[in-house]
């Protein structure tokens, strides 16, 4: 079988305006993947530069990123927290010459990924949508928006509970121990908390997508309810970096509420599917009975000529 291929066709514009029917060759898919990855990486790099500068400079009238991230630690009472800065200023330790630079770089890149999430989430959506119908593309765009909001909500919850969790952890020692955290340990801890809470909050999006795809039904999810809730509490106990009860209970409680919301959405979706099947007369059919088919003739658009330019690729 020989498929016509025009050299450089992968460099044409992407999207429905240039490709209305959503069909692409393998080469065009690879070109588009490279294009989407390039845009996403450039967006993250641009956000990383902003995050790197924001770490120690005030941007748009906001507190510095370093101040925002160290605030949960600095809100703790002085004992057991040890203030090593001059004039009682709350600061973290750096034990290597390049540690401060690497910390600012790591936090800046993490902040850049969060700031650029609408861009790289859109690129992911745009790469998938050429193979979807119009109705599915609208749902995919809604899922991307909801996923970004849920991630931000999880990160905000983690930010609120970090101070309480640290207060519990640092309360041990009987007054004989003071804590002076290094910047590497503290920022790794708080970034891990923000990431785990943010990703965990994508649970309802995953459940709703699996339900709409027909993988799991409301009835099956409802029968697994007790086991799933128990699993959420176990996951929270294992995944929370601080291992303190406040953070674990906050994550487990939030995930339980989000799962119940997703369960309600799955219930209404399955009811709608059942009504449509009943209206089409599909539920009353036996296993050996053929389903009714629409035998009406539909018009077919004429084939468009392809300019191969005299060059062909062999495909087997």
C-alpha positions, -999 to 999 in steps of 0.1 A, spaced: 0 0 0 14 34 -9 3 66 9 9 100 -6 31 122 15 42 157 9 75 167 24 72 194 50 34 187 55 41 184 93 51 220 93 17 233 83 -6 249 110 -23 228 135 -59 230 147 -93 228 131 -88 258 109 -59 241 90 -71 205 95 -109 205 97 -115 167 97 -88 160 123 -69 134 102 -31 133 102 -3 111 90 22 97 115 47 123 105 22 151 111 15 137 145 52 137 154 56 173 141 26 183 162 39 165 193 72 184 189 53 216 185 32 211 216 61 200 237 82 230 226 54 255 235 48 238 269 86 238 277 90 274 267 60 284 288 75 266 319 109 282 313 92 317 311 73 310 342 105 297 359 122 330 351 93 349 367 94 325 397 132 329 401 129 367 402 97 366 423 116 346 450 134 377 463 117 406 445 82 420 449 63 416 416 29 432 409 27 444 445 28 409 460 50 396 488 81 378 476 77 341 469 104 333 496 83 352 521 51 334 512 68 299 514 86 306 547 55 322 564 41 289 577 75 282 594 80 318 606 45 319 622 55 292 647 65 304 682 102 311 687 107 281 710 111 255 696 118 275 664 153 289 664 158 324 649 193 325 634 188 358 615 200 392 628 176 413 648 154 382 655 146 378 617 132 344 607 157 328 583 167 293 571 201 277 571 223 271 540 251 247 545 268 248 510 280 277 488 256 270 460 227 259 481 209 293 482 211 296 444 199 260 438 170 265 462 159 297 444 162 279 411 142 249 422 115 270 438 114 292 407 110 263 383 82 248 405 65 281 406 69 284 368 52 251 362 23 262 383 20 296 367 23 281 332 -2 253 339 -30 268 317 -5 268 288 8 233 290 -26 219 300 -40 236 269 -12 221 248 -21 186 261 -58 192 253 -50 206 218 -29 175 210 -57 151 220 -87 170 205 -80 163 168 -91 127 174 -123 136 193 -158 147 183 -170 182 190 -190 172 221 -160 153 235 -137 183 228 -160 205 249 -159 180 277 -121 178 275 -117 215 277 -140 216 308 -120 188 324 -88 208 319 -103 239 335 -117 220 365 -84 201 369 -64 234 371 -88 247 397 -87 215 418 -49 215 417 -49 251 430 -74 243 457 -53 213 469 -22 235 470 -40 262 490 -52 236 515 -17 222 519 -4 257 525 -30 262 553 -23 230 571 15 231 568 18 255 598 -5 234 620 15 202 610 48 218 618 35 230 651 26 195 661 59 180 649 81 206 665 62 205 698 81 173 708 114 174 727 101 187 760 116 221 755 151 207 753 154 209 715 152 239 692 147 235 655 167 254 629 157 240 595 179 242 564 165 257 533 169 225 513 149 204 538 122 230 544 115 239 508 116 203 497 91 195 524 67 223 515 69 218 477 62 181 483 32 190 503 18 214 477 24 188 449 9 158 467 -22 178 478 -26 193 443 -23 160 424 -45 142 449 -73 167 443 -75 155 407 -94 124 420 -129 135 411 -118 144 375 -104 109 371 -135 93 385 -158 113 363 -137 106 332 -137 69 338 -175 70 344 -182 89 312 -159 65 293 -180 36 306 -151 20 325 -168 22 359 -205 27 367 -222 45 396 -235 12 409 -201 -4 410 -186 27 426 -214 28 452 -207 -9 461 -170 0 466 -177 31 487 -164 18 521 -133 2 506 -125 34 486 -129 56 516 -107 33 537 -81 34 508 -82 72 507 -73 73 544 -45 48 539 -32 68 509 -33 100 530 -13 84 558 13 71 533 16 100 509 17 129 534 54 139 538 50 153 573 32 122 587 14 144 612 -23 137 620 -36 171 610 -22 169 575 -33 133 571 -69 140 583 -71 171 562 -61 153 530 -82 122 537 -113 143 546 -109 165 515 -105 135 492 -135 118 507 -157 148 501 -144 152 465 -150 115 458 -186 118 471 -191 148 447 -178 127 418 -201 99 429 -231 122 426 -221 133 392 -216 97 380 -251 89 393 -268 116 373 -247 107 342 -257 70 344 -294 80 349 -292 100 317 -276 71 298 -303 48 311 -330 71 299 -315 74 264 -311 36 261 -347 31 271 -358 57 246 -339 39 219 -353 5 229 -320 -11 237 -326 -22 272 -354 -47 263 -332 -67 239 -320 -102 248 -284 -112 244 -292 -131 211 -313 -104 196 -298 -79 171 -299 -43 180 -319 -19 157 -298 -2 131 -303 29 111 -303 19 75 -309 53 60 -284 64 33 -262 93 44 -245 116 20 -208 112 16 -185 141 8 -164 137 -23 -128 128 -19 -103 157 -21 -74 153 -44 -40 149 -27 -10 167 -41 18 142 -36 43 161 -56 55 129 -71 69 116 -38 55 86 -20 62 67 12 59 30 14 38 17 42 31 -19 52 
